[in-house]
Amino acid sequence: MQKLTVEEQAHTLQEFVNLIGRVTVLPFPTLCLVRGGAAAGGCIFAVAHDNLYVAGKATFSAKEHALGIPFPPGALSVLRKRIAYPSVFRNLVIECMDYSAEEALKAKLIDGVWSEQEAFEKVTDIALSLSDFGDNK
């Protein structure tokens, strides 16, 4: 595996921060369907969306603190905006807890969990129901 230079790492991080910023200000609702795990940047990207759903047995974790990696600029604000309870924020961000799909739903971190077979159809139905909202024409 090729290692990135310091400059390449900084560029990649800045592009990620830019992507999160673009997702959060889109003039229409955004949906994210997670299949598998959403860890670190994947977790931050997922929670940046307006609607967050899970297919199957996804997990959510933000292990940056445990790894000694600083959160990208703005990431904690995105997480705070999405997470309803301070205890969930603490557990996810500070204590680096892994949330199963069922735990994430109970904690209101996500909006729904479906089986792999039904998830795409359910999310498509939700997307269609929101298609006239915002600047989506």
C-alpha positions in Angstrom: 0.0 0.0 0.0 1.3 3.4 -1.0 1.6 6.0 1.7 0.4 9.5 1.1 2.8 12.4 1.6 1.9 15.0 4.2 0.7 17.3 1.4 -1.5 14.6 -0.1 -2.9 13.8 3.4 -3.7 17.5 3.9 -5.3 17.8 0.5 -7.4 14.6 1.1 -8.6 15.9 4.5 -9.5 19.3 2.9 -11.5 17.6 0.2 -13.3 15.5 2.8 -14.2 18.7 4.8 -15.4 20.4 1.6 -17.6 17.3 0.7 -19.2 17.4 4.2 -19.8 21.1 3.8 -21.5 20.6 0.4 -23.7 17.8 1.7 -24.9 19.9 4.7 -26.0 22.9 2.6 -27.7 21.2 -0.4 -31.0 22.9 -1.1 -32.9 19.7 -0.9 -33.2 16.7 1.5 -30.4 14.2 1.4 -30.7 10.5 2.2 -27.9 8.1 3.1 -28.3 4.3 3.2 -25.5 2.5 5.1 -24.7 -1.1 4.3 -22.0 -2.5 6.5 -20.0 -0.3 8.8 -19.7 3.5 9.0 -16.5 4.3 10.9 -14.6 7.5 11.4 -15.0 9.6 8.2 -17.7 7.3 7.0 -19.7 7.9 10.1 -19.3 11.6 9.8 -20.3 11.5 6.1 -23.4 9.4 6.9 -24.6 11.7 9.7 -24.2 14.8 7.6 -27.3 13.7 5.6 -30.8 14.8 6.5 -32.1 11.2 6.6 -30.0 8.2 7.6 -31.0 4.6 7.1 -29.4 1.2 7.5 -29.6 -1.9 5.5 -28.9 -5.0 7.5 -26.4 -5.0 10.4 -24.4 -1.8 9.9 -22.4 -0.4 12.8 -21.4 3.2 13.6 -18.2 4.4 15.3 -16.0 7.4 15.6 -12.7 6.1 16.8 -10.6 9.2 16.1 -10.1 10.0 19.8 -9.0 6.5 20.6 -6.5 6.6 17.7 -5.2 10.0 18.6 -6.4 11.6 15.4 -8.1 15.0 15.5 -11.5 15.3 14.1 -11.7 17.2 10.8 -12.7 20.8 11.0 -16.5 21.0 11.4 -17.0 17.3 12.0 -17.9 17.7 15.7 -20.5 20.3 14.7 -22.0 17.9 12.2 -22.2 15.2 14.8 -23.7 17.5 17.4 -26.4 18.6 14.9 -27.4 15.1 14.2 -27.2 13.5 17.7 -30.2 14.1 19.8 -28.8 13.1 23.2 -25.5 14.4 24.8 -24.9 10.9 26.2 -24.9 9.5 22.7 -22.5 12.1 21.5 -20.2 11.3 24.5 -20.5 7.6 23.9 -19.7 7.9 20.2 -17.1 10.6 20.2 -15.3 10.6 23.5 -15.7 6.9 24.6 -15.5 5.6 21.0 -18.4 3.2 21.5 -19.6 1.1 18.5 -23.3 1.4 17.9 -25.1 -1.5 16.2 -27.9 -0.6 13.9 -30.5 -1.4 16.6 -28.6 0.7 19.2 -28.2 3.5 16.7 -32.0 3.5 16.0 -32.8 3.5 19.7 -30.4 6.4 20.3 -32.0 8.3 17.4 -28.7 8.4 15.6 -30.4 6.9 12.5 -33.9 7.0 11.2 -34.6 3.4 10.2 -33.3 -0.1 9.8 -34.5 -2.6 7.3 -33.3 -5.9 5.9 -30.9 -5.8 2.9 -33.8 -7.0 0.7 -36.2 -4.2 1.6 -33.9 -1.3 2.3 -33.4 0.0 -1.3 -37.1 -0.1 -2.0 -37.9 1.7 1.3 -35.3 4.4 0.7 -36.4 4.9 -2.9 -40.0 5.4 -1.7 -38.8 8.0 0.9 -36.7 9.8 -1.7 -39.7 10.0 -4.1 -41.9 11.4 -1.3 -39.3 14.1 -0.7 -38.6 14.8 -4.4 -40.7 18.0 -4.6 -39.2 19.5 -1.4 -36.6 22.3 -1.7 -34.8 23.4 -4.8 -35.0 20.0 -6.4 -36.5 20.8 -9.8 
